[in-house]
Amino acid sequence: MIELIISVPNMNTMIIAQIPRSEEIRLADIQLYDILDTEPETAFDELRELAAQICNCPVSLITLIDKDRQWFKSKQGIDNDISETSRDLSFCSHAILNTDVMIVDDLSKDERFFDNPFVAGEMNVRFYAGAPIVSPTGQNLGTICVLDTKPRTLSPMQERALELLSNQVTMLLELRLKSKVIEQRSAELIKLKNQAMSHLIREQDEENLSVARELHENIAQELAAGRLYLNMAADSENNRLENIQEASNAITSALNDVKNLSYNISPTTLNQVPIRVLMEDFLYQKQETYSFTVQLKIVGDTETVDFAQSMNCAKIAESWLQVLQADNEIRHVTIRLHITNQIEICIEDDASKRFVKQREKDLISNIVYYRVVSMNGVIHFSEADTKTNRFCVTFPLMKKEQSAIVNP
């Protein structure tokens, strides 16, 4: 391996490469690719390795010429601890001044390089060939180059190969940039989608509140009607049985409305319903619809949980149990609620592992995902043990007093 040994050179006679006329544009192109000081990448390493093999040279590099330095994106034949050198000492800073491959058969006989410390010093470099890496705007960003410690030359085929490899480096840079743009755009779209779904959930909750008010009025009317019929039955024997029956019908209707109110919506008048009661009532109503048994375990201070978050826990459980219902292997499900300074709801099932990855993929299209996002929550999958799958949601606890401040 050739090691770069850098010392302070005597540059009284050494020729330093000129600065390209469009240097600002060239540096802007390099910054656009956001590649400086990045980790090694296999695709670049393979092109660099191919250059060394084709040219039969012990040293090969992919370099980028920054404002004051030469940085190595990929390197072979030099010390692994060296990632850059001074631009003034760089052979490649001369190569980027040309459009063609720069070949120097013997650096010690070239007036630009004979006293360069890499030539005159212990490294003893004699041969250099570098093909400029050209951006789509025509700026030479750096080179793919080969070096040797003995004078030599390249055949026309090797020179052409080095030129083609530099074109491939440019294509890699472009693909890398496009991938970055796509990732950023995808992140923006996901953010917009999450915001839209969160807005939809809020609209649904507002609609539920409107329904709640209507149900409140219905309940009041039904109870008033029940009292009227009971008073009529008490005051007169005429049609007493009919009046009692009408009162019973009105009370039954009111009870049904109360049940719908307690689970399907979240009016502010029910903010004192404990999460344990809400979850138990949800399971009581839904248990018969599932092909598996469901067990509920709650740990922590349930009295501190805001009703809206309690309702979200019930909705999350309902949505995920609907997902599990599609798996005929499941025989038992356990819902665990752990309440501290946050709420963690974990749903464990006994299905085989082969469907777990598919569940993770399907989650993004499930309403439970957007409900969690709207609460600043986090979703994660794990294995409780070798036979149990676990789906968990964690989100910050909003206590009742905090809820009162947010929603006076």
C-alpha angles and dihedrals in degrees: 000000000000113000123206108232107192121199134161104279129215100242098179090114104014111111113231116210117256120249111254115250093241094044095139092053091045092052091046089055091052091050090049091063091052090211104126113114093007124142121268115278125207095227092058093042092054093053091048091049090050090053091054092050096046093047094038092228128145094220126053129166143180105210137182120202109223125185096281105002147050109233124197116224090178130008142180128183099021133091111289090223092063114086101159146010136201113286089227091062095045123113087199092062085067093043093057089061088071134063094212132062109285111222124183111183094192118015092191090066096047115096090219096056113019093103097034107128091236088057102034095033134070094289088066096196113186108165130051134172123172133175115204118244102226124201120220088258090058098256119142104229100177139304147268101227145171129211137190137186093232131058116263143133140230128248117236088254092054091046091051091047091053089051092050091049090054088054089053090052089054090051090051090052090050093048090048091052093047091049090052092050091048091050091050092047091047090051090051092049092048090050091050091047091050091049091049092050092046088052090049091052090050090050090050090050090050090050090050089052090053089050088048092057090050091050090049089056091046092050091049091050093046093049090047089051091049091052091049092053092047091051090049090050091050094047099047138026091212110106089350094149091048091050092048090050091050090049090051091050091050092049092047090051091050091051091052090051090050090053091051090047094052096054115019098048140027113225117177091241090071096053091120097062106119118235091236092058092046094049093045091049090049092053092044090056097041105035095093092055093064128078091217136056119256126209123193123210122179127186126182140033104325093179092071096060118106115236094239090056091045089054091048090054089053092047092048090050091048093049094048093045087055088055091050091048088073090063109082092192095070115103103164137025128189123200113202122191118192115185121192124122084326137032120245119186116186124185114197126192136180100228123129118269097247094087097044097088091048089053090055090052093047093049094079090066094045121100090230089070093058093043089055092047090052089057094048087248134154128226124206138167127216143151115258087197137332092290103037132076118207129202112188135185123191126187137160117276114246106198123214094255090052090050090053090056094047095043107028 
